[in-house]
Amino acid sequence: MRFGLIGPPVVLNGAGSPQPLTSPKVRALLATLLLRPNRVVPVADLKDAMWGDEPPRSAHASLHNHVTRLRRILAEDDRLRAVPSGYLLRVEQGELDIEVFDASVRSARVAHSAGDWQGVAADTRTALELWRGAPMSGLPAEAVDLALVQRLDEARLLALEWRYDAELQLGRYAALGPELAALIAEFPLREAFHRQLMLALHRSGRQAEALAAFQSLRLRLVKELGVDPGSAVQEAYQEVLRTPPVPRPAGPGGAAGDDGRTGGGMAAGAVGSAGQPGGGGSPVSPGCPESAAEPGETVYSPPRPAQLPPAPAHFTGREATVRAIRAALTSPASKPPAAVESTGRPSVAVISGMAGVGKSALAAHIAHAIGGEFPDGQLYFNLHGHTPGMTPLAPAQALAAMLCDLGVDTCRIPDEPDAAAAMLRSTLVASRVLLVLDDAASAAQVRPLLPAASGCAVIVTSRSPLTALDGADRFPLAPLSAAESGELLRSVAGRDLHQHADRIAELCGRLPLALRVVAARLAARHALTAGTMAGLLDAEDGRLDHLEYDDLSVRRSLAVAHDALDPDAALALRRLGTLDLAEYEAPVVARLMDTDERRASAALDRLADVALLEEVAYGRFAPHDLVRHFARELAVRHDAYPVRAAATERALRWYAEAVRQASLAVVRNNGDGEKRLPPPIGDAAPFASTERAFAWGDRELANLATLTEKYARSSPTVLLLVRSCFPLFQNRGRFPELRCLNQQALDAARASRDPRAEAYALADLAGAYFLCGRWDTALALNDEALALWRRLGEGGRVQRCLGNRGMLLESLGRYEAAAEALEQSLEYARRLGDERGEAIVLSHLGNLMEHQDPRQAIEYHARSLAVGERLGSVQLRRTALTNIGYAHIELGEPYAAVRHFEASLDAGKDGDWPGEAQARIGLARALRRLGRAREAEVQCLVLLERCAQRCDGYAEGLTRGEYGHVLRARGDRQAARQQWRLGLAALNGTDEKAVAELKGLLDSE
């Protein structure tokens, strides 16, 4: 495995394939850990890197989620470890590109000092091959080590200098000119590159150019700094003057220009300026005698079209995309004129993306770069597919204009579009022309404008990918990277934005149009500081007001796309702004629109087609940040508050019922699983399987957290939603998320003075803390819930809280108080006729009895098991079987224990994470005591993998404790101690008995 920070963060597996790092937060997490490899990075530092100075309330739970994602990417159990104060990422020697880069630069420095030019060339090549772009690009400012970036940038420049020194010394200077010229354009005051360019040019026989390079540098230094070039450049200048230049061989066509062609006129076989062989006369249609010239009369030849708009002055980034589009467009046109076929297909590149993403700028940039490869001209047409106040240009209009520009008399252009399209193809049949069709509305608008000549190339820009346009290469544009955004801001603003550049870029969504607007405002108003600009943009409302300047406006660009939408798509967009989530699927959008899911799905597809949404997974769509702002404005502008509130409530009710249905799918074999949940809330469909319910919960967890945070205090439906979450996320092992959700529900219930909702939230919050091993906190919360239920006269709830109280007291070692609470709970259950509640209390009493008489404990568990069998409750059966297994271990009967643990695991295949964890730990313990260490190790490894998937530190700590015993039984005491240390770190102070046991083991070994 290898890691990269020189460029965007990257992880390469053993085969060298990059692993997906789609989440910005995961990239920030990885980078922060890689900056301190093999060292503990405190949780606080990780939060700072991922969220800055103001992390959200859910930051701790979210950090656990992102750690889990990173562990899946790393795919090695011990690669990323949790320790008491944070996390530690193991990085072996040679795995991190920064370390390899530094070592290669150090070696190159030694070789350069010793004059070992072959060594310099090899070492610098190794270092520079690691350079994928600006170090740590694409990360938020909080995660970037600016000092390290500056050091690496300077080290790269030194490596480049040494490399070119070596190339010059080794006589390999012929190809250095273009590379050095590009570096000089980027670093105009770095004298070393100027010196090397002078020597490369001179030694290639280009003395005049070498002298010109010196004069250019001298003039710049005198004008900007008032100094002359340094001694090294002066010495190179003297060499150019003193040493005769190397004679330069002539090109294949004789002593001519740089390209080897003879001067004067067009190469033989070239196509004329009007697209006709030989370059003479205007193209004419058959049967037009008046177009012929009289003898001796001069025939008018229209100028070669050169219609490209100016190249963008501050084009930034997108190097890979530029290379790919150039390759797609120039491969056919790179043939010599005589080889251009009269039939075939032109090269067509469709550049697509949302408004303001930089499609037209990219098209103009590429067109200017490759325009010279199309000697018969460059045509440019704005098709006005999304121009404010203008109707898209009809194909007939575009054809007529195009033919006129190619020299066809207007009187000869057919009125019928098909005939005009045929004339265009005939006119261009033997030509090499570049067409730029900007802002296309549809494939139907573009299709008639395409030539048939294989030597032609076409660049099309559109908000749609124009998938109906056959044979085109498509290049969808995403927003710029963080590094590219900062470069564009600084370039247009003309000043350093200091630490605010990355923040401004993120607030602009890294959208080029928004970045240009902000940079233009900063350039126009020097009193407007970058920090003030960031503060203006950071306001939740009104951000788009600050993204307008002169004729540039993000709002207007988005409005054009909105105004062209059909009614359903327009309604969907503003209803997205009503709810304002990060991602959507059709069912919730259907509730927002108050329509059926088929129409909602079609509306989402239409929004994605015009790049107002991005389809991040099949059927799941995400709006860009600025589109979210625009959608919120639309919602307020077009819908009254009651309409918005009704749409929001319909969506919340659907979400609450969907969560309820997901939990039902998980606990459907739990006997009275429905009793744990509220009554039906909305109209969401049931889930066909536990797996689908879990998958839906994983996808929607972030949305559920957002909805709870935004609406818990204003909608009672959200409190029902949170109640419905508990079985789903309990069995999924999402304990930190359960704590966050229920804490917000508790705060909302107290704010609304709703004692029932408060009692539910207290009880569930207590359960979440219990599942994390924080029993003291869980007991205090449970007792608060118990007091409320008693006051409300809810006997069933009192019974459950008493049972939970007994279980918690037993876990804390307060056995007498535990027995008292359990007896009270048992009495309530019998009085209420609650057979399942009675079985649960019997199970708790069995656990309590195990401390005194494990044989009698088995009798309690057997009675609970019988009830579970009678009621068909998987949870009761599994719990009883697991508890009987532990009692057999206490009795020294591991064979019987193995049978019961295996039966427990077989009984609970529908998903019960806490039950599975307890059963597997017990099975590993029993197998170890039977001497079956390898089987015990398999159980521990399976469980550790699942703990990592769920960020369940409590279960991980218990598992590592048992795994250490397994390793010690195999004779590997050092590995055992390592597992106990990791287990102690994972427990993080929870479960005092387990913590004390691990400390004792470490002290005794």
Number of C-alpha atoms within 10 A of each C-alpha: 18 19 20 23 24 22 17 20 22 21 22 17 15 9 8 10 12 15 12 11 17 8 12 15 21 22 24 27 22 25 25 24 23 22 18 14 16 16 15 18 21 15 17 12 17 23 24 17 23 24 18 15 10 9 13 11 11 17 16 17 18 18 20 20 20 20 24 20 19 20 20 14 17 17 14 11 13 13 14 22 18 25 20 17 14 17 20 21 21 18 19 12 9 14 16 20 19 22 13 16 25 15 16 20 24 17 17 28 20 13 19 19 10 11 13 15 21 16 19 28 22 16 23 26 17 17 24 18 9 16 19 14 13 18 24 27 20 22 25 22 23 21 25 20 15 14 9 14 17 13 10 19 17 12 18 19 17 17 25 21 17 23 24 25 21 23 21 19 14 12 11 14 21 15 12 18 17 11 12 22 17 12 17 18 9 10 13 15 16 13 19 21 24 25 24 25 28 28 26 25 24 26 23 22 18 18 22 14 14 26 19 12 18 21 14 12 21 18 15 16 17 12 11 9 10 10 12 15 19 12 9 12 22 14 12 21 20 11 15 22 15 9 11 12 17 13 11 11 11 14 14 11 12 12 14 13 12 9 10 14 16 16 12 6 7 14 11 9 13 21 22 23 24 26 27 22 15 14 19 16 21 21 22 19 15 7 7 9 9 8 14 12 12 9 6 6 8 9 13 11 15 18 14 20 19 16 14 20 16 10 16 14 10 15 18 20 16 15 8 9 15 17 11 13 22 16 13 18 24 19 12 21 25 15 14 11 19 11 12 20 16 15 12 14 18 23 27 24 23 27 27 27 26 27 25 22 24 21 26 23 21 22 25 21 22 18 26 16 13 14 20 12 18 21 22 28 25 23 20 20 19 18 27 19 23 24 15 13 8 11 12 17 17 15 20 20 13 22 25 22 15 19 21 16 19 25 22 22 16 12 8 16 21 16 13 9 19 14 15 24 24 17 21 23 18 19 23 26 22 26 32 28 28 31 26 26 24 23 24 25 21 19 17 14 17 19 14 20 22 22 28 23 25 22 33 30 28 24 24 27 31 28 28 24 24 23 14 11 16 10 12 20 18 19 18 18 18 16 20 22 20 25 25 22 27 24 20 24 30 21 18 20 23 14 14 14 18 11 13 18 22 26 23 28 28 22 20 27 21 27 25 26 21 28 29 26 24 26 26 20 20 22 18 12 11 11 9 12 13 23 16 12 18 20 14 17 22 16 10 8 13 14 18 19 13 17 23 20 16 8 7 16 20 25 22 16 17 19 17 17 21 23 12 13 17 12 12 17 23 20 22 25 28 26 26 26 21 24 25 20 16 15 19 21 19 21 20 23 27 23 24 26 23 15 13 13 17 11 17 25 20 14 24 27 19 20 26 22 20 23 25 26 24 21 19 12 9 7 12 16 20 20 25 19 16 22 24 23 19 23 27 20 18 21 22 16 10 12 15 10 12 9 15 20 15 14 21 23 20 22 22 28 24 24 26 28 25 28 30 30 27 31 29 24 24 27 24 18 17 19 18 15 17 16 8 14 19 14 12 15 19 17 15 19 12 16 18 11 14 20 15 14 21 21 12 15 21 13 12 17 15 16 17 22 17 17 19 25 18 15 19 25 20 12 17 19 23 25 27 26 28 26 24 24 27 27 24 26 26 22 20 21 25 25 26 24 24 26 22 22 28 27 17 24 31 27 15 25 23 17 12 15 11 13 17 16 19 25 24 23 30 26 24 28 28 27 26 25 21 23 20 21 23 21 22 18 14 24 24 15 21 27 18 16 26 24 14 20 22 15 11 14 11 13 16 17 20 23 28 23 26 25 30 28 26 29 26 24 22 22 20 16 14 14 18 13 13 24 21 13 21 30 17 16 28 24 14 22 24 13 10 14 11 14 16 19 22 25 24 27 30 26 28 27 23 27 24 25 21 22 14 10 15 21 16 14 25 24 16 24 29 21 16 27 26 15 20 24 13 11 17 15 22 23 23 26 26 26 26 30 27 29 29 31 29 30 27 22 21 16 15 13 16 23 15 17 27 25 16 24 29 18 17 28 20 12 18 20 12 18 19 22 21 16 17 23 23 21 27 23 24 27 29 28 27 27 21 23 19 14 13 16 22 15 14 26 21 13 22 27 15 11 22 23 17 18 21 23 20 23 26 23 24 24 28 27 28 24 27 28 27 25 29 27 26 28 21 16 16 15 11 13 16 12 16 25 22 15 22 26 21 23 29 29 22 26 26 20 15 20 20 17 12 19 22 13 14 25 14 11 17 15 9 7 9
